[in-house]
Amino acid sequence: MRIEKEILRWFEIRRVRPSGSRYNAPVTNTLRRLPAVHRLLESPKLKDALGRWGRTALLEACREALDDARRSIGAGDPPSAAELEEIILAKVLAAEAEAYSAVINATGVLLHTNLGRAPMPTALPQSLHGYLALEYDVRAGRRGQRLAPLREKIARVCKAESAVMVNNNAASLLLILTALTQGRDVIVSRSQLIEIGGSFRLPAVMEAAGCRLVEVGCTNRTHLHDYQAAIGENTAALLVAHQSNFRIVGFTANPSTAELAALAHENGLPLIVDQGSGCLHDLRRWGLPHEETVTDLLDAGSDIVCFSGDKLLGGPQAGIIVGSEAWVMPLGAHPLYRALRPDKTALVLMDRTLRAHEAGRLTDIPLYAMLETSIDSLKRRTGRIGRRLRAQDIPAQGRSTRSTLGGGTTPDETMPGYGLEIAGGQALLDALRQGMPPIIGRMEEDRVVLDLRTVFPEQDGALIEGILAAQR
Ligand SMILES: *Cc1c(COP(=O)(O)O)cnc(C)c1O
């Protein structure tokens, strides 16, 4: 085996006396103090590791650890056998670790874009454990259409005529604009040329789709007559993009959806709305500001509305396009659709999410379960956790917090939350993040704040252990 040979060769080098250089002599002596690989492998811990992770992984870790030791010679004492053992074990563990580790989200941001936006239910549907009728009509016993079983359900939940699902909302816009507006003009207000985290920029997507952006109005005010004046022979559509992650307040104006739809239809054009969040319910129910729902936008005359699957819908990453049959149906038949279509995991999880929305079983969706959690229950959990921590001399206190929806929705609005406050500053915040599982909190005036609204109750035990470990 190559690695084994390499390690043996490295140890061969140790036995060769370098040619008398006064710099080499102490280095060689230090190298000599490093244990041999076969010695290392005799330790019970590494023997156990050999059984668990196999020879290749362990020898690779040995090689790296010894390489590191060799490189750092001269910078201090070489590692002892026990230290080498720990280094090697850490390396094997790191190589075996999942690429995307589970974390405890104690930030209070419900749709945290860096932490996977909407959390998924823990139990996977049976259909994801093995084979499933993805493109198979079970009753007829022949090939079926991948999207057909879900298309109607999406349309029903959004009260739309037709629907298409793609990989994410950026893909929705790319598909809509490519299929319907390529080579022609699309009119957008200057207040809506948005950038969303993760390098989504509306003007760039429009360029990629091959349509021409025609900007109208001013940053704070755009009027119906601005759109009217811009409509010409080459116009393909009016496009409205939701100001997801920012607000323009003060002296502002924008025509209503109904006014824009009427203007578009007078000119034989579609009104396309990038709604973004996928809001289906009245957010005032959870103490959040009112936002037009997807259905409101369709009722007001929008021809096509698109949004993300993993924001307020609470589902998997996806882009959903709904609207009138005449505009939406052809999108599923466009060649680009094949490149943007969702995978089976997203389709199955979306089906489950939509069924929960349709049946009004919102708390089956983790996002809505968190929104529905009462302050009283957060206080009770905080009390229990706080008592356990104080019993170990950790000065943790309960305190009110402000949770946010995040994910580019309701940017300036927060909702009441509750959680823990622990003295310890940045050092504690870092130690929590580097624990297993990582605990992601936030700092407020030198204190670590852990918002329990985004921590699932079943994670409370791990949270306590993580805090204890970080304080050690
Ligand atoms: C979030 C968002 C997008 C991007 O959606 P992805 O699903 O992340 O691709 C586009 N437009 C608006 C208005 C958004 O809020």
The ligand as an SDF file (V2000), in Angstrom:
LIG
                    3D

 15 15  0  0  0  0  0  0  0  0999 V2000
  -35.6860   34.6530   -1.8760 C   0  0  0  0  0  0  0  0  0  0  0  0
  -36.0460   35.3710   -3.0980 C   0  0  0  0  0  0  0  0  0  0  0  0
  -35.5120   34.9910   -4.3390 C   0  0  0  0  0  0  0  0  0  0  0  0
  -34.5170   33.8790   -4.4860 C   0  0  0  0  0  0  0  0  0  0  0  0
  -35.1300   32.6510   -4.1960 O   0  0  0  0  0  0  0  0  0  0  0  0
  -34.2530   31.3020   -4.0750 P   0  0  0  0  0  0  0  0  0  0  0  0
  -35.2780   30.2620   -3.7560 O   0  0  0  0  0  0  0  0  0  0  0  0
  -33.2760   31.5310   -2.9820 O   0  0  0  0  0  0  0  0  0  0  0  0
  -33.6050   31.0810   -5.3850 O   0  0  0  0  0  0  0  0  0  0  0  0
  -35.9000   35.7060   -5.4550 C   0  0  0  0  0  0  0  0  0  0  0  0
  -36.7550   36.7330   -5.3590 N   0  0  0  0  0  0  0  0  0  0  0  0
  -37.2930   37.1350   -4.1830 C   0  0  0  0  0  0  0  0  0  0  0  0
  -38.2280   38.2900   -4.1550 C   0  0  0  0  0  0  0  0  0  0  0  0
  -36.9510   36.4660   -3.0140 C   0  0  0  0  0  0  0  0  0  0  0  0
  -37.4620   36.8500   -1.8370 O   0  0  0  0  0  0  0  0  0  0  0  0
  1  2  1  0
  2  3  1  0
  2 14  2  0
  3  4  1  0
  3 10  2  0
  4  5  1  0
  5  6  1  0
  6  7  2  0
  6  8  1  0
  6  9  1  0
 10 11  1  0
 11 12  2  0
 12 13  1  0
 12 14  1  0
 14 15  1  0
M  END
$$$$
